[in-house]
Amino acid sequence: MVSAVSRLPTSLFQVSALAIRLPTPFHAFLLSLGLTTSLLVYPFLDRLTPAAWPDYVFTFMLLTLSELALWDSKRMPRFSISPGIDLATMAIAGPNWAVVNALLGRLGALLVRRQFRSQAWVRGGYPVYDLLRASFLLALVSFYWLGLGGVSGSWVGNTNFGPFLQTILLYTVSDWLTRGLGYSLRYAVGLSAALARDVALNPVYYLAQPLLAVFLAGFYFWLRMDLFALVLFGLFLILVIYATHLYVHVREAYWGTLHALVRTLEAKDEHTSGHSHRVLNYVVAMGRKMLFSEEDILLLYGAGLLHDIGKMAIPDAILLKEGQLTNKEFREIKNHSVYGGRITGRIPFLEAISPSVRHHHEFLDGTGYPDRLAGTEIPLAARVLTVAEVYDAMRSGRPYHPQAMTHAEAIEQLRQGSGQLYDKEVVRVFQAVIKEEREWGGHAFQRHYSFDYSW
């Protein structure tokens, strides 16, 4: 932990630098959140009471635990319970500590994750967005709560419960609006579509936070945690951090191995060097703009990375052959999607991407391979992957057609095939994505749309 603390200035500098590189509307949104939070906090900011230290310790450990614990399910999108804890903190220890706790708890989680993980979590300016949005929401609802006559640090029947429920409602609505607005500005999608996506993908999140806030606040005032209970809770927190450490290392080792395997495959052919990682970046960006869920974007990530893994089964004499392929050799080359589908389909944690890997060379008119699927028979993820893969293949060339196309020529080919070979909507989104990449530069583009596969 000491080494993590010593790196804090560097971490904050990197986070700030990444935020500045974000598109201007989103950057302005972050700045407005910070300024508005300062204006809302100032009028009611009072001194923290030393006598209330158990309240501070309990709420801080609870928030840190929620930021580090793994609230994940195979049946529903992952979500955070931190907002519910933030609201309960406001009732338990007051609005001033709630804002401070929101910042300290999330910074504490950042330090732990910086020690146990790669730099993936700080990419794209997410910590800045998360910290500022949480502080803004708490400052807004705390100001409203005190205006209604809410009493900090007490649970006094209807006198305090009514304002608290109104405050929870305001928080939920404001949370939904700021989440949708942040997504809309960051990924350049319509606000109404972003708001609808958020409600559709996170119904449990919006239902759970109010119930959790009421339960935690009422439970705490009923139990009144003592020192022994706090010590036990601290030990539990240490166990969770250690479990998180093990989980993250396993995830990073798993994905790191797959990345190394793909790089080894591509190293044999200068024409395909970096191809899978470029396709990966394109499909993740397209998934963001097409409002895919995080789980579906993870599937796109894996399919983009491993779509050509079946080439491992193709003899080098065919795969690296210079010049024109024979019909038999070309049929064997086309079998790489079948081999890739089989490879990923036999691995439990990759079987969900198997259809996309198998069908990423299918065309809308049924002239693709290997199964000659047509129209909506082709999975949407495969249609997304097809457009990204075709563009990069045209731009980079192959041993049997080494002359790479220009950007304009490749885009024109996609336009001509739109609606016949490629999904029209996917081609439209891809053109927006590739425009951003060319305007921002490849490195900034990759950082902005990076996807954290390890969490």
N, C-alpha and C positions, 0 to 999 in steps of 0.2 A: 504494500500500500504506500510505503514511503516513496518508492520510485515513481509510483503513479502521481503522488502529490507533487513531486519535483518536476514532473512534466506538465503540470497544469497550465503554466503560462504559454508553453508551446501549443498545447491542445486548444486553448482559447484563441490563440492567434490563428491557428489553422481553421477553426470553426468560423471566425470572423472573416477571414480571407475567402472562404468558400461562400459565405453568405453574400459578400460583395459581388461575387461572380454570378449570382443568380440573376434571372431576368428582372429588369427594373420594376415592373408592377409588384412582384412578390417581395422584392427587397424593400420597396416603399411600404408594403403591408406590414413587414416585420418592424420597420422603424415606427410606424403609426401605433402598433401594439405597445411598443416600449414607452413611447411618449404618453399615450393615453393612460397606461398603468401608473406612471409617475404622477400624473395629475389627479388620478382617482385615489391613490394611496395617501397623498400628502395631507388632506384635510382630517383624516381620522387616525393617522399614525400616532400611537401612543407608546410609552415605554413598555418593554417586556417585564413582567413581574417575576423576580427571582423565586418567589414562593411557589410559583406554578411550574417548577422545573420538571416534575413527573409528567405533566401534560405535554410539555415540549419533547421530552425524551420518547414518550410513547408514540406520539404522532409522527415524529421524525423516523423512528425505526419502522413504523407501520408503512409509511410512504416509501422508504427505501426498499423495504421488502417487496412491496407491490411493483416497484420499478425493475427489480431483479428476478422476481419469480416468473415462472413459465406458465402464463395463463393461455393455454393453447388447447385446441380440440380438433380432431379430424372431421367433426361434423359441423363446425361453425367457424367463422372467421375469428382469429385471435383478437383479443381486446385487452385494454388496460383497465384496472379498477382504481387507478390513481385519482380520477376526478371525484369519485365517491369519498375517498379518504380526504381529499382537499376540503370538501364540504363539511365533513364531520369535524375536521380540524378547526374550521371556523367557529363551530359551536362549542368545541371543547376548550380551545385555548385563545380564541379571539381572532379577529380578522387580520391584525398585524402579523401575528405569528403564522397564520395560514399562508400569507403571501411569502414570508421568509422561508417557511418550511417547504413550500412548493419549489422554490429555487434550490435550497440546500439538498433536499432529497433527490432531485433530478441531477444535480451536479455530483452528488455522491455516487449515484448509479453510473454516471459518465466516467468517473475516475476508476471504478471497479471494472467497467467494461473496457476501458482503455488499457488496463493492465492485463485482462484475460483475453482480449480480442484484438483483431486487426483494426485498421482505421475505417472499416466499412461503416460503422455506426455514425461517424461524423461527416460522412460524405453527403453532399447535397444540402448542408446547412440545417439538417433536421434538429439537432440539439437547440439551435437558436430559436427555431420556430416553436418547438415544444415548450421551452422555458418561457418565452415571451407570451405565448398564448395562455398557458396555465396561470401565469401571474396576472395577465389582463382579466381573465374570467373571474379569478378570485377577488381582485380589486373591485371589479364592477359589482359583483353580487354582495360583497361585504359592505360596500357603500350603500347599496340598496337596503340591505338587512338592517343596518344601524338606523337608516332613515325610517324604517318601519317600527323601530323600538326594540329590535332584537337585543338580547343580553348575552354578551360573550362569557363563556365559562360557566354557564348554568343551563339547567333543563327544567324550567318552571312551568309545567302544565301548558295550558292553552296560551298563556302570556307570551311564551317564547316559541311554541310549536307552530303557531299560525304563520308568523314571519318567516320561520325556517322553511316551511313548505313552499311559500311564495318564492323564496330565494332559490330553492332547488329548481322550481319551474323556470325561473329566469336563467339560471345557469344552464339547464338542459337546452333551452332554445338558443342561447348565445353560443354554447358549445357547438351545436349543429351548424349555425350560421358561419362561425369562424372556421370550422373544419371544411365546410363546403367552399367558402371563399378562398381559403388557402390553397386547396386542391385546384380550384379553377384558375387562380393566378399563376400557380407554379407550373401547371401542365397545359395551360392555354386551352381549356375546355370551357363550355358554357356553364354559367353559375347554376342554372336550374338543373342541368344534367348532373353536375357535381353534387348538388344537394340531394337529388333523388337517389343517386348512387349510394351516398352515405347512409341514408335511412334504410335503403333496401339491403345493404350489406351488414349493417350494425344494429339491428333491432334489439338484440340482447344487451348491447352496450348501453343504449339509451334507457332501457327498462331497469337495468341492474344498478346504475349509479344512484338514483334517488333512494331506492330501497336500501342500498348499502350505507348511504350517508345517515339515514334515519336509524338504522340498526346500530352502527358503530357509535354514534353519539349517545343514543339511549343506553346501550350496553355499557359504555365507559362510565357514564354518570351513575349507573346502578352498581357497578362493580368497584369503581374507584381503585384503579391499579395501585398496588404497593410496590416497594422496592424489590422484594423477592420475585414478584411476577414480572417486573421489568427485566431482571437478570435472566430469568428463564426465556423471556421473549428475545433477549439479545443473543442467547445461545442458539435459539432456533434460527435467528437471522443469519448467524455465521454458517450454520449448516446449509441454508438455502443458497448463500453466496458460493459455498464450495460446490454444491450440486450444479449451480449455474456454470461455474468454471469448468467442470467436467463435461457438461452437455455441450457447451460452446466449442470446446476443443475437439470433441468428437465430430460435430457438424463441420467445423472448419477443416479437419483432416479429411473428411469424406468428400467435400466439395473441392478441396485443394488437390486431392488425388485425381479427381475427374478432370480438373483443369490441366494438370500435368500430363495426363493421358492424351488429351486432345492436342496439346502442344507437341507432344512426341509424334503423334500421327501427322500433324501438319509440317513438322520439321523435315520430313522426307521430300516435300515438294514445295519449292519456292513460290509457286503460283497460289497455293492455298494457305500460306503462312499468315496467321492472324484472322483467317476467314471466319471461323466459328465464333470468335470473340466479337468481331464486328457485327455479325448477324445477331448475336446475343444482345448487344447494345441496342440494335435497331428494334428488335421485337419487344424488349422491355419498355422502350420509349413508346412504341405503338400501343402496347397494353395499357400504359398510363393514359394515353389520349383517348383510347376506346373504353375507358372506365372499367377495366377488368378488376376483379377483386385481387387482394394480395396473394391468395392461394393460386389463382389462375395465372398471375404474373410469375409466380415461382415456377409453375409448369412451363410457361414460355421461356423462362430463364434456362431451365434444364433442357428443353427441346432445342433452343438456340445453340446451347453449348454442345450438345451431343447429336445433332441432326446428321452429321456425317460419320458417326462412330462406326457404322457398318463398313466403311472403307478399309477397316483393319482386316476384313476377310477377303479383300480383293488382292490378287497377286500384284506385286510391284511392277512386274513386266507389263501389265495392262494399265495399272494406275498411273505410272510415270512414263508411259510410252510417248515419245515425241512424234508428232504427225498424226495422220488420219487413222482412226480405229477401224477394225473390221466390224462387220455386223455382229459377229459372235462376241467380240471384245466389248462392243458398246452395250450389248444385252447384259454382260457381266457387270459392267460399270453401273447400269441401272439397278442391279440387284442390291446395291449398297443400302438402299432404303429398306428393303426387306430384311437384310441382315441386321441393320440398326434397330428395326422394330423388334426383332427377336431378342437381341442382346438386352435392350432396355426392358422388354416385357418379362424377362426371366429374373429380374432383380426387383424385389418387393418395393423398395423406395423409389424405383424409376418406372414402374409399370404404368403409372398415370400418363407419362409422356410418350409411351410407345406408339399410340395412334398418330400423334403429330410427327414423330420421327419417320414412321412408315409412309405417311401420305404427304410429305412436304414437296413432292414432285407431281401431285395430281393437279389437273386444270379443270376449270369450271365446265368446259365443253366435253369433258370425258376423254380427252386425248392424252392425259398424263399417265403416269405409272406409279405403283405396280398394279393397282386394281381397277384403273380406269373409272374412278369415282367421278361424279359430276355434281355441280351445284352445291346444295346444302348437305349432300352426302359427305362432303369433305369437312372434317372438323374445323371450326373457326380458327383454332390455334394453328392448324396446319395451313390454312389459307393465309394467315399472317406470316407464318414462317416462309411460305413459298415466295411471297413478294420480296421480303428482305434477302432471302438466299439468292434469288434470281438476279436482283440488282447487284449484289456484291460479286457474284460470279461473273457477270458481264463486265464489271469494272476491273476485275483482277485477272481475267483470262484463265486459260487452262492449257496443259501441254498439247492437247489436240486442237486448240484454237488460241494460240498464245497472244494474239493481238487483242488487248483490252479496249473496251469502248470508253469514250469520254462520258462524263456525268450527263451531259445533255442527250447523248445518244441512248444511254441506258434508260433515262427517264422517258424518252420518247417511245422506246420499246414497251415500257410498262403501260404508257397511255394507250398505245395501239392495242395492247392485249386486254385492257380494262373492260370488264363485262363479258369477255369471251374466254380468256384464259385465267384472268385474275379478278378477285372480288373488287368491285368498284370502290366501295367504302374503304377497304384496306389500302388500295392504291392511293386514294385521296389522303388518308392519314399518313401514309409513308412519305408522300411528297412534302407534307408539313414537317415531318420528323427530319428528313434529309436536308431541308432548308435550314432548320435550326442547327444541325451539325455543321453545315458549311459556314453559317454566320458566326457561330460561337467558337468553332475549332473543335477538333475531335476530343481533346482532353477535357475541356470544360463540359462538352456535351455528355461524355461518359460519366463524369462526376455528378452532373445534375440528375441524370436518370438512373444512377447506380441503384442496385437492388441488394439489400442485405440478406444473403442466403443463410447466414449463420445463426439467425435469431428467430 
